Amino acid sequence: MKNLLTLFKSSNAGRLDIPHLKRFWEQTLAKRNGTFTAPDEHSWRADNLLLNGLGLPLQETLRYLMHTGPSLAEFEEWVLARNGGQLTALQAGRLRSAFTGQPYDKAVAAQLHALTASPDVLSADDLRHWHEHGYVILRAAISKEQAQATEAAVWEALGMSPHEPATWYEKPIGQGMMMDFYHHPTLLANRRSLRIQKAFTQLWGTPDLWATTDRTSFNPPETATYQHQGTPLHWDMSLRPPFHFGTQGLIYLCDTPAHQGAFRCVPGFHRQLESWLAGLPTGTDPRSIDLTGLAQPIAAEAGDMVIWHHFLPHGSSANSGSYPRIVQYLNMYPMNFKENVEWL
């Protein structure tokens, strides 16, 4: 915390009075004008706290700033527009506390206390499975009705019909299977699910977590002219030591059997990643090694959530079913989360 306070205290936080917002805007526009400052652990963490606290996806925000070059006032209006016209008191207060080191106000403190006191949602067997295999399925993370509503929002955003398979292939989905679809009320409601928050609380050992504003994904069945657009098994983290605990997650928005493009991972790899890397011949690119034969698809029902340890090689699988796999990505992390920003 001390490093963040030293690095990011600001004499002018803009009209919204959110510390680091002006600095983030200035640094991004400087990059737009040809001046690039490499992030370090503290600036990387501050940027993530700011954007996730404001409910802003990284790529969408950078694209807006880099393409538009707005004034600070225009950027603040853009931020408000993506938050329904105003920031909640909880949002603003929590961000100000994070960047100033002041204690949380009573509303935030009460919310965290209530989460701590709420019943566990992951059983002892669930936690044993997590420690052994590196992933867990949170059943009924959201209700079937909420999953159906979110799926319907995805179909509407895509301009496709679940009853007309020909429409599933008429236009690009986005970046591969990934959609730039972030701000619908159903997506926000899922991020605020108390059941999901409690699961991450159990895994991290603290209720004081920040939710990511992440993408949705649409993985239709393969055809003679359409091949799986997902990436091979991969890690979304640096493979350069030191390594730190981290999580990732997705919510299935429709029933997803194993053959329907299900999420897949290499169970248990979180317990051997470091020794596996250390045993590779010098000069080997670990990301070039094909671990597909070790991967297992993880089937689950609409409303279930898969949470996995980010040490696991993972990815989607080719869909050989008759219906798309549709998911919302969601993760949570504490303010002191560490990440190696030197990519390998």
Helices and strands as residue ranges (DSSP letters): H 2-8, H 21-32, H 41-53, H 58-68, H 72-81, H 89-100, H 106-117, H 124-133, E 135-138, H 144-158, G 165-169, E 178-179, H 185-191, H 194-204, E 209-211, E 216-219, E 247-252, E 263-265, G 269-271, H 273-278, G 286-288, G 292-294, E 296-297, E 305-309, E 314-316, E 325-329, E 332-334
